[in-house]
Amino acid sequence: MTSRPIMALLLLGLAVPATSAAQARTAAGYMAAIEGAQSEAGPNGLGELTIDSLMKRFNVPGVSAAVIRDFEIHWAKGYGIADVETGAAVDVETMFQAASISKPVAAMGVLRAVQDGLFTLDDDINDILESWTLDGGRFTAERPVTPRSLTSHTSGLGDGFGFPGYDPSDPVPTVVQILDGHESSNVGRVFMERAPMSLMEYSGGGVVVMQLALSDARDRPFADILRDDVLLPIGMTNSTYEQPLPAHRNRNAARAHDREGRARGAKWHVYPELAAAGLWTTASDLARFVIEVQKSAIGESNRVLSRAVVQEMLSPVGVGDFAVGFTISKIGQGWYFSHGGSNWGFRATLLAHKAKGYGLVIMTNADQGGAVAAELSRRIQLAYEWDSMAGPAPRGYAPPVERTEIEFGEEVLRAYVGEYEASPELTIVVTLEDGRLHAQPTGQTKLPLFAEAEDRFFLRTVNAQVSFTRNEAGEVTGLVIHQGGSQQLARKVR
């Protein structure tokens, strides 16, 4: 036997259409499944932990999550403590620093300016800038630095740094001073390292150049532009690029915490690099942003961008993994847009499907929050049966056969109830419920089996069949999965 039939078996649960029983599970049911200890340990054994234990394991006081299904927020919830000094709890309106997830939101503001005709994605950035000039030197002799290359990290700019932010009591440099590497700035200057579009190199400094260019083109402060052009049209009312955070918003803002979950002195750091790291928001507001991108892409919304223009956020520019603002990647059988965020005491992640209308946002308020976000993301993808978890579709060798169900009494069906082991990692549990057999592979949806002979059953959701084996005494000893021209044996262990 090869491993391929096992992969086919895994598809039994993952191939269930949106009208399946899994789709009918309530939001509360999904939350309970994600928050509790999992049936499998998963990577690093983290699946054995409840969400509370997971947060304690990594010293993360607070988490906020929002899950998208069918182009809507299916549920959103806060966990734990927003501020260990006050004991304030996280709720769905608690604001976190989005860190680098600020970049794709800012990119939408750039595209809005393109849509409004202020400049194009392929204009020379120096034709847009008025308050500073990028010295491209010999690297821009044949191709200029452009808004497209700045927002996709293909500009050729080198900066070699992230942004540590500033204590609220410290003076904050201007954007021009940051780009010049002025002594008041805590990072080095922005400079050309190679020709544009030759390689992708993540450049927060390049995004700050775009921040300044957008402000120059609009002749307005960047935070005001994003508020009016992106945040308010989408309904992101608990979001702002204002730095430092105004007092009336700070009352519901999370505190930054270190790797041990302790307060880090100042409640948070200030980030004048607004487009790169300056967004304060909630998981729900970022989910609204995701939904706007998804619905705009299928022509069902245009509150900020048209269907044609939003494709720039979902189509890689040709070098590297980035489109305008987002990373684009194939995961499992799906194509996804995503971004992560890491600020002083904050970690966040955003992941969403390009076409299927689902996604997630997870925000945390501690330096080890990325580990918690990664495990929760994995659980959400499994629970909702995303195609990120799917392997290749099994090859079909013939059209599906028309099958007719035969009814048997429970005294016949009861013989097949039990656990069947296909591998150490994969068990199929067969149960009898309301007069019908159901099969549930490890970590997947329970599926009904329909009898076509006494020892042979079929599924309606996928072209697959299940037959049972018996010994000479007539006892059921195993089952065989038939799918895509292959078969896989699972022996009865209980």
NORKA-V395097 format. One record per residue. N is the residue number from 0. D_FIRST is the distance of its C-alpha to the first C-alpha in whole Angstrom. Layout:
# NORKA-V395097
n = <N;N>
d_first = <D_FIRST;D_FIRST>
This chain:
# NORKA-V395097
n = <0;1;2;3;4;5;6;7;8;9;10;11;12;13;14;15;16;17;18;19;20;21;22;23;24;25;26;27;28;29;30;31;32;33;34;35;36;37;38;39;40;41;42;43;44;45;46;47;48;49;50;51;52;53;54;55;56;57;58;59;60;61;62;63;64;65;66;67;68;69;70;71;72;73;74;75;76;77;78;79;80;81;82;83;84;85;86;87;88;89;90;91;92;93;94;95;96;97;98;99;100;101;102;103;104;105;106;107;108;109;110;111;112;113;114;115;116;117;118;119;120;121;122;123;124;125;126;127;128;129;130;131;132;133;134;135;136;137;138;139;140;141;142;143;144;145;146;147;148;149;150;151;152;153;154;155;156;157;158;159;160;161;162;163;164;165;166;167;168;169;170;171;172;173;174;175;176;177;178;179;180;181;182;183;184;185;186;187;188;189;190;191;192;193;194;195;196;197;198;199;200;201;202;203;204;205;206;207;208;209;210;211;212;213;214;215;216;217;218;219;220;221;222;223;224;225;226;227;228;229;230;231;232;233;234;235;236;237;238;239;240;241;242;243;244;245;246;247;248;249;250;251;252;253;254;255;256;257;258;259;260;261;262;263;264;265;266;267;268;269;270;271;272;273;274;275;276;277;278;279;280;281;282;283;284;285;286;287;288;289;290;291;292;293;294;295;296;297;298;299;300;301;302;303;304;305;306;307;308;309;310;311;312;313;314;315;316;317;318;319;320;321;322;323;324;325;326;327;328;329;330;331;332;333;334;335;336;337;338;339;340;341;342;343;344;345;346;347;348;349;350;351;352;353;354;355;356;357;358;359;360;361;362;363;364;365;366;367;368;369;370;371;372;373;374;375;376;377;378;379;380;381;382;383;384;385;386;387;388;389;390;391;392;393;394;395;396;397;398;399;400;401;402;403;404;405;406;407;408;409;410;411;412;413;414;415;416;417;418;419;420;421;422;423;424;425;426;427;428;429;430;431;432;433;434;435;436;437;438;439;440;441;442;443;444;445;446;447;448;449;450;451;452;453;454;455;456;457;458;459;460;461;462;463;464;465;466;467;468;469;470;471;472;473;474;475;476;477;478;479;480;481;482;483;484;485;486;487;488;489;490;491;492;493>
d_first = <0;4;7;8;8;10;12;13;14;16;18;19;22;22;23;26;29;32;34;31;32;31;34;36;36;39;40;41;37;36;38;37;34;34;37;35;33;29;26;24;26;25;26;29;29;31;29;31;34;37;38;42;40;38;41;43;40;41;45;45;48;47;44;45;42;42;39;39;38;39;41;43;43;41;43;44;45;47;46;48;51;52;55;55;59;60;57;56;53;51;51;50;53;53;53;51;51;48;48;47;46;49;48;46;49;52;50;51;54;54;53;55;58;56;56;60;61;62;60;57;53;54;58;59;59;62;64;63;64;67;68;66;64;61;62;59;61;60;56;57;59;57;55;56;55;54;53;50;49;51;49;45;46;46;50;50;52;51;52;50;51;50;53;54;56;60;61;63;67;66;67;65;65;65;62;64;65;61;60;63;62;65;66;66;62;60;57;58;59;57;57;55;52;51;52;50;47;46;44;43;44;45;48;50;53;53;52;56;57;56;57;61;60;60;63;65;64;65;67;66;65;61;60;63;61;57;59;61;58;55;55;58;56;53;54;53;57;55;55;57;57;60;61;62;61;64;65;65;61;61;61;58;56;53;54;53;51;50;47;48;49;53;55;56;59;60;58;57;57;59;57;59;56;56;54;51;51;54;53;53;51;49;46;47;49;46;44;47;47;43;44;47;45;42;44;47;44;43;47;48;50;52;54;54;52;51;48;48;50;47;44;45;44;41;40;40;43;41;41;39;37;40;42;46;45;41;38;36;32;29;27;23;24;28;31;33;37;38;40;41;44;45;49;51;50;48;44;43;40;39;36;36;34;36;36;35;37;36;36;38;41;41;44;45;48;47;46;42;42;39;37;37;37;34;32;34;33;29;30;32;29;27;29;30;27;28;26;26;23;21;18;18;19;16;17;19;19;22;24;24;25;28;27;30;30;31;33;32;34;33;33;30;28;29;27;24;25;23;21;17;15;11;12;15;16;15;17;18;22;23;27;29;32;35;34;30;27;25;22;22;19;20;23;23;25;25;25;26;24;26;26;26;26;26;22;21;22;22;23;26;25;22;21;18;18;17;17;18;17;20;21;24;26;25;24;21;18;16;15;12;13;13;14;15;13;10;9;8;9;12;14;18;20;23>
